[in-house]
Amino acid sequence: MNKRTIQTINKLPDKEFINMFSDVYEHSAWVAEQSLHFRPFSSLQSLHHRMRTIVDQATIDQKLSLLRAHPNLGAKINMTKTSQQEQKNAGLTSLSPDEYDEFLSLNEEYMNTFDFPFIIAVRSKKKDEIYQAMKTRITNGLKAEFTTALAEVDKIAYFRLTEKILNDEEYLTMANQTERQMYYGKGNVFAYRTYLKPLTGVKSIPESEFNGRDNIIFGINVKVAVGGSQFLTSFTEGDNSLIVATDSMKNFIQRHLGSYKGATIEGFLQYVGEAFLDKYPQMEIIELVGNEVPFNATAAVIGNTLTESKLVFKKSRNEQAQASLKLARTANGNEVVEQSSRITDLQLIKVQGNSFTGFVRDEYTTLPEDSNRPLFVYLNIGWTYENPADSLGDDSLVYVAAEQVRDIACSVFNETETPSIQHLIYLIGCRVLERFPQLKEVKFESQNHTWDSVVDNIPNSDGKVYTEPRPPFGFQVFTVTQADVKNLQILISTEGSK
């Protein structure tokens, strides 16, 4: 059937309306029949919301009948044309004999356990993903699985509605997030996990002794924001029926830290982001930022040796690791739109070997040139991977730890006669990319917080006295790419041959 606009649907004769939407909920035309009486609808989302409400308010027996109306996945039985196409796209209508037997056996076990068939929105999923989801969900309790199955039915209904309805141009403009910002979320979601999986097997580099994290304490502060066209009516009409409370978001994040099997901030953000999109079909996009809450081990005497305690830790006030992730629901499944890792608030001072000369001097210049000054810099350093999956830490050899980036920055600062902060961050970025060619780029946000001189000459001493600098402060932003590494190597090679 050709798509129609919501305006056209509002004008359809009753019989034609019911025929058009009778298969949105599998073999359950009663949902379309009841929703008919709530016309006119303002949008696809408004119609879906009404249908969801009808199902939510149905009796347990009606809901159970709705679940039982769905076919077993991969089964060669009569089903709606829509189900046939959905299963075909997932590869479930062309199973090999062995695959068919596996699905049949697991379907039978699931049916015997719950007394209704396994249901999952198969759009953009492949047969292996579906099979694994069935193996996982078969371990759920009856109440939890009943709720999960109904949520999957609602996802299926929404996908089917999008195949039938072409939103009118005005609504598309309103819902298009490139035209208006529309999201909500929760900040300062703190969660602490003891004895998370350790990070081991990272690549060894000359500038750093870092070889992994024991993750005895894993602290994180998460900010989450979700968006989607279905949330429009919550803003324009005060309709909260699809709103997931931000308190629920907090609980969702904290509890998922308990089931996370990985070892990194980046991996956890991807894990919980995927879980949000799988749980709530109204969420079309999710952005997550996770800040490390660092703890350092204290000293302890074990036997006669002073070593690090594995029991007592102190909260650090040093730099922090950070990661951000943006996931979007697409026709091809959940896709990573943006991903980055960072180390923030790295504060480094080098007491000599830094100069700042040769800059523009005119009637506005009061700063004296200095050929040997202390240099105090604040650094935020971010890096992105050519392959975002490398950021998760599943393959530790291609994972770049914030501690290693920190150590590279310290090493380059130590060995460089620094003519400016701009040149310093360029060299740090090139070194990071040289050590980790799997990275796409390194981005810097730096600030100059060099102290002001109070006493320049102290008898019989190389020392001086300084105080905090007067505001304002200078800053720099710069991105270093792999092309810069090649150019720097060519420059060094050329100068070395002279």
C-alpha positions in Angstrom: 0.0 0.0 0.0 1.3 3.5 -0.9 2.1 5.8 2.0 -0.4 8.4 2.9 -0.1 11.6 4.9 -1.7 11.8 8.4 -4.1 14.4 7.0 -5.4 11.9 4.4 -5.7 9.2 7.0 -7.9 11.4 9.2 -10.4 11.6 6.3 -10.5 7.9 5.4 -13.8 6.1 5.7 -14.0 3.9 8.8 -13.7 0.6 7.0 -10.7 1.7 4.9 -9.0 3.1 8.0 -9.4 -0.3 9.8 -8.2 -2.2 6.8 -5.2 -0.1 6.5 -4.1 -0.5 10.1 -5.5 -3.9 11.0 -2.0 -5.6 10.7 -0.1 -3.0 12.7 -0.7 -5.2 15.7 -0.5 -8.8 14.4 -4.0 -10.3 13.7 -5.4 -7.9 16.2 -7.7 -5.5 14.3 -9.4 -4.5 17.5 -6.6 -2.1 18.2 -7.2 -0.3 14.9 -11.0 -0.4 15.5 -10.7 1.3 18.9 -8.2 3.9 17.7 -10.6 4.9 14.9 -12.7 6.8 17.4 -9.9 9.1 18.4 -9.4 10.8 15.1 -8.1 13.3 14.0 -4.5 12.5 14.8 -1.9 15.2 14.7 1.0 13.0 13.6 2.2 9.4 13.2 3.4 9.6 16.8 0.0 10.7 18.0 -1.6 7.6 16.3 1.0 5.3 17.7 0.6 6.7 21.2 -3.2 6.1 21.0 -2.7 2.5 19.8 -0.2 1.9 22.6 -2.6 3.3 25.2 -5.3 1.0 23.9 -3.0 -2.0 24.3 -1.8 -0.8 27.7 -5.4 -0.5 29.0 -6.4 -3.9 27.6 -7.0 -6.9 29.9 -4.3 -9.4 30.6 -6.2 -11.9 28.4 -6.3 -9.5 25.5 -2.6 -8.8 25.9 -1.9 -12.5 26.0 -4.0 -13.1 22.9 -2.0 -10.3 21.2 1.3 -12.0 22.0 0.0 -15.4 20.9 -1.1 -13.9 17.6 2.5 -13.4 16.6 4.2 -16.2 14.6 7.2 -18.1 15.8 10.3 -16.6 14.3 11.5 -18.7 11.4 8.4 -20.9 11.4 6.8 -21.9 8.1 3.3 -21.0 9.0 0.6 -18.5 7.9 1.4 -14.9 9.0 0.6 -11.4 7.8 2.3 -10.1 4.7 4.1 -7.6 6.9 5.5 -10.3 9.2 6.6 -12.3 6.1 8.6 -9.3 4.8 10.1 -8.5 8.2 11.3 -12.0 8.7 12.5 -12.2 5.1 14.6 -9.0 5.6 16.2 -10.6 8.7 17.1 -13.8 6.9 14.6 -15.9 8.8 12.7 -17.2 5.7 15.8 -18.7 4.2 17.2 -20.7 7.1 19.4 -23.7 6.4 17.9 -27.0 7.6 20.2 -27.0 10.6 19.4 -23.3 11.4 15.7 -24.1 11.1 15.9 -27.0 13.5 17.8 -24.7 16.0 15.2 -22.0 15.8 12.4 -24.5 16.0 13.9 -26.1 19.1 14.5 -22.8 20.9 11.1 -21.5 20.0 9.5 -24.6 21.4 11.5 -24.3 24.7 10.5 -20.6 24.9 6.9 -21.4 24.2 6.8 -24.1 26.9 8.4 -21.7 29.4 6.2 -18.6 28.8 3.1 -19.9 26.9 3.5 -17.3 24.2 5.9 -17.1 21.2 9.3 -15.2 21.3 8.7 -11.7 19.9 11.4 -9.2 18.9 11.3 -6.3 16.5 13.5 -7.8 13.7 13.9 -4.7 11.7 17.6 -4.1 11.0 18.5 -7.2 13.0 20.2 -10.4 11.6 19.3 -13.9 12.4 22.4 -14.4 14.6 21.4 -11.4 16.8 17.8 -12.7 17.0 18.9 -16.2 18.0 21.3 -14.8 20.7 18.5 -12.5 22.1 16.2 -15.5 22.4 18.9 -17.5 24.3 19.3 -14.6 26.7 15.6 -13.7 27.2 14.6 -17.3 27.8 16.3 -17.0 31.2 13.9 -14.1 32.3 11.1 -14.4 34.8 7.5 -14.6 33.4 6.6 -11.1 34.5 9.7 -9.5 33.1 9.4 -11.3 29.8 5.7 -10.5 29.4 6.6 -6.8 29.7 9.5 -7.2 27.4 7.4 -9.0 24.7 4.7 -6.2 24.8 7.4 -3.6 24.5 8.7 -5.4 21.4 5.2 -5.5 20.0 5.0 -1.7 20.4 8.3 -1.3 18.5 7.0 -3.5 15.7 3.8 -1.4 15.5 5.8 1.8 15.3 8.0 0.4 12.5 4.9 -0.8 10.6 3.2 2.6 11.0 6.2 4.4 9.5 5.9 2.1 6.5 2.3 3.3 6.0 2.3 7.0 6.8 4.1 9.8 5.1 4.2 12.7 7.5 3.0 16.0 6.0 5.7 18.5 5.2 4.8 20.8 8.1 5.2 18.0 10.6 8.5 16.9 9.1 9.8 20.4 9.5 8.7 20.5 13.1 10.1 17.1 14.0 13.4 17.5 12.1 16.0 17.9 14.7 18.3 19.8 12.4 15.6 22.5 12.4 14.9 22.5 16.2 16.7 21.2 19.2 14.6 18.6 21.1 16.0 16.4 23.7 16.0 15.9 27.5 18.0 13.9 29.9 19.8 13.6 33.3 23.2 14.8 34.5 25.4 14.0 37.4 24.5 10.3 37.4 27.2 8.9 39.7 27.8 5.2 39.9 30.6 3.2 41.6 31.4 -0.4 40.8 33.9 -2.5 42.8 35.9 -5.2 41.1 35.0 -4.4 37.5 36.9 -6.5 34.9 40.6 -5.4 34.9 42.0 -3.7 31.8 45.1 -5.7 30.7 47.3 -6.3 27.7 47.5 -2.6 26.5 50.2 -1.7 24.0 53.5 -0.8 25.7 55.0 2.6 24.7 58.3 4.2 25.6 56.8 7.2 27.3 54.6 5.4 29.8 54.9 2.6 32.4 51.1 2.2 32.3 50.2 -1.5 31.6 46.6 -1.6 32.7 44.0 -0.8 35.4 42.9 -3.2 38.1 39.5 -1.5 38.3 39.0 -2.4 41.9 37.1 0.8 42.1 35.5 2.1 38.9 33.8 5.4 39.4 31.9 7.3 36.7 29.7 10.4 36.4 27.3 10.1 33.4 25.3 12.7 31.5 22.6 11.3 29.2 20.4 13.1 26.7 17.8 11.4 24.5 15.9 12.7 21.5 13.4 11.6 18.9 10.4 12.9 16.9 8.0 11.0 19.2 8.8 13.4 22.0 7.4 16.4 20.1 4.0 16.1 21.7 5.5 16.1 25.2 6.7 19.7 24.4 3.7 20.9 22.3 0.8 19.1 24.0 2.1 18.2 27.5 1.7 14.5 26.6 4.0 12.5 28.9 2.9 9.1 27.7 6.2 8.3 26.0 8.4 10.2 28.5 10.9 8.1 30.4 11.4 9.9 33.7 14.9 11.1 34.2 15.0 9.4 37.6 14.3 6.1 35.7 17.3 7.0 33.4 19.5 7.4 36.5 18.4 4.0 37.8 18.8 2.4 34.3 22.4 3.6 34.1 23.4 2.6 37.6 21.9 -0.9 37.4 23.5 -1.5 34.0 26.9 -0.9 35.5 26.3 -4.0 37.5 25.8 -6.1 34.3 28.5 -4.5 32.2 31.2 -7.1 31.3 33.9 -4.8 29.9 36.7 -2.7 31.4 36.5 0.9 30.0 34.4 4.0 30.2 33.9 3.9 26.4 32.7 0.4 26.5 30.2 1.1 29.3 28.7 4.1 27.4 28.2 1.9 24.3 26.7 -0.9 26.4 24.2 1.3 28.2 23.4 3.4 25.1 22.5 0.3 23.1 20.4 -0.9 26.1 18.4 2.4 26.1 17.6 2.2 22.4 16.7 -1.5 22.7 14.4 -0.9 25.7 12.7 2.3 24.5 11.6 2.5 20.8 10.6 6.1 21.1 14.2 7.1 21.6 15.8 7.7 18.2 19.1 9.2 19.3 21.1 9.1 22.6 24.1 11.1 23.7 26.2 10.0 26.6 29.2 11.7 28.4 31.0 9.8 31.0 33.6 11.3 33.4 35.9 9.2 35.4 35.7 9.6 39.2 39.3 8.6 39.9 40.6 6.9 43.1 44.3 6.3 43.9 45.6 3.4 45.9 47.1 4.3 49.3 50.4 2.8 50.6 50.3 -0.3 52.8 53.0 -2.4 54.5 52.5 -6.0 53.5 55.0 -8.2 55.3 58.1 -5.9 55.4 57.4 -4.3 52.0 55.8 -1.0 51.3 53.4 -1.4 48.4 50.0 -0.3 47.1 47.0 -1.3 49.1 44.3 -3.3 47.4 41.7 -2.3 50.0 42.1 1.4 50.8 41.9 4.1 48.2 41.8 7.9 48.3 39.8 10.0 45.9 42.0 11.8 43.5 41.9 15.5 42.7 44.0 15.0 39.5 43.1 14.9 35.8 40.2 12.7 34.7 39.4 10.5 31.8 36.3 11.2 29.8 34.4 9.6 26.9 31.4 10.7 24.9 29.2 8.7 22.5 26.3 9.6 20.2 24.1 6.6 19.0 21.3 6.9 16.5 18.6 4.4 15.5 18.8 3.9 11.8 17.4 1.6 9.1 20.6 -0.4 9.5 20.4 -0.7 13.3 21.9 1.4 16.0 24.9 3.3 14.6 27.7 5.3 16.3 27.3 8.9 15.0 30.1 10.4 17.1 32.6 8.9 19.6 35.6 10.5 21.4 37.8 9.9 24.4 39.5 12.6 26.4 41.7 13.4 29.3 40.6 16.6 31.0 42.2 19.2 33.3 45.7 18.0 32.9 47.8 20.7 34.6 51.5 20.7 33.8 54.3 23.2 34.7 57.8 23.2 33.3 60.0 25.5 35.4 62.5 26.4 32.6 63.3 25.8 28.9 60.3 27.7 27.6 60.4 30.8 25.6 57.9 33.2 23.9 59.5 35.6 21.5 59.1 37.0 18.0 55.4 37.8 18.3 53.7 40.9 16.9 54.7 44.1 18.7 52.6 47.3 18.2 51.1 50.1 20.2 48.9 47.5 22.1 51.7 45.3 23.2 52.8 45.4 26.9 54.0 41.8 27.3 57.8 41.5 27.4 59.5 38.8 25.4 60.9 36.0 27.5 63.5 33.5 26.4 63.4 31.3 29.5 60.2 31.3 31.5 58.2 28.8 33.5 55.2 27.6 31.6 52.0 26.4 33.3 49.4 24.9 31.0 46.0 23.3 31.4 45.3 20.7 28.8 42.1 18.9 27.6 43.2 16.3 25.1 40.7 14.4 23.0 41.2 11.6 20.5 39.0 9.7 18.0 39.6 6.3 16.4 39.4 5.4 12.7 37.2 2.5 13.8 35.0 3.5 16.8 34.8 -0.1 17.9 38.5 0.1 18.9 37.5 2.5 21.6 35.6 -0.1 23.6 38.6 -1.9 25.0 37.4 -5.3 23.8 40.8 -5.6 22.0 43.1 -4.0 24.6 46.0 -3.8 22.1 44.2 -1.1 20.0 42.7 0.7 23.0 44.4 4.0 23.9 44.4 4.6 27.7 44.1 8.2 29.0 47.1 7.4 31.3 49.2 6.8 28.2 48.1 10.1 26.6 48.9 11.9 29.8 52.4 10.3 30.0 53.1 11.2 26.3 52.2 14.9 27.1 54.5 14.9 30.1 57.4 13.3 28.1 57.1 15.6 25.1 56.9 18.7 27.4 60.0 17.6 29.3 62.1 17.0 26.2 61.0 20.1 24.1 62.5 23.5 24.1 59.1 25.1 24.0 58.8 28.3 21.8 55.0 28.5 22.3 52.1 26.5 23.6 50.8 26.2 20.0 53.9 24.3 19.0 53.9 22.2 22.2 50.4 20.8 21.6 51.3 20.1 17.9 54.2 18.0 19.0 52.2 16.2 21.7 49.5 15.4 19.2 52.0 14.1 16.6 53.6 11.8 19.2 50.2 10.4 20.3 49.3 9.6 16.7 52.7 8.2 16.0 52.4 5.8 18.9 48.8 4.9 18.1 48.2 4.9 14.3 44.7 3.5 14.9 43.7 7.0 15.9 42.2 9.4 13.4 43.0 12.7 15.2 43.9 14.4 18.5 42.2 17.6 19.5 43.5 20.1 22.1 42.0 22.7 24.2 44.8 24.4 26.1 45.0 27.4 28.5 48.0 29.4 29.6 48.1 29.8 33.4 51.8 30.8 33.7 52.5 32.5 37.1 53.3 36.2 37.4 56.8 37.0 38.7 57.1 38.6 42.1 60.8 38.3 42.9 63.2 37.8 39.9 66.5 37.6 41.8 67.2 35.6 44.9 70.8 35.8 46.1 72.8 32.5 45.7 69.8 30.8 44.2 68.4 30.0 40.8 64.9 30.3 42.2 62.3 33.0 41.8 59.0 33.9 43.5 55.7 33.8 41.6 52.0 34.4 42.2 48.8 33.4 40.4 48.4 35.1 37.1 46.0 37.9 36.7 42.9 37.2 34.6 42.1 36.9 31.8 44.0 33.8 30.4 45.0 32.8 26.9 43.7 29.6 25.2 44.4 27.6 22.1 42.3 25.0 20.2 44.0 22.8 17.6 43.4 19.4 15.9 46.3 17.2 14.9 45.8 14.6 12.2 47.8 11.7 10.8 48.8 13.9 7.9 50.7 16.1 10.4 52.6 13.1 11.6 53.8 12.4 8.1 54.7 16.0 7.5 56.7 16.2 10.8 58.6 13.0 9.9 59.5 14.5 6.5 60.7 17.7 8.2 62.8 15.8 10.7 64.3 13.6 8.0 65.1 16.6 5.8 66.8 18.5 8.7 68.7 15.4 9.7 70.2 15.0 6.3 71.6 18.6 6.1 
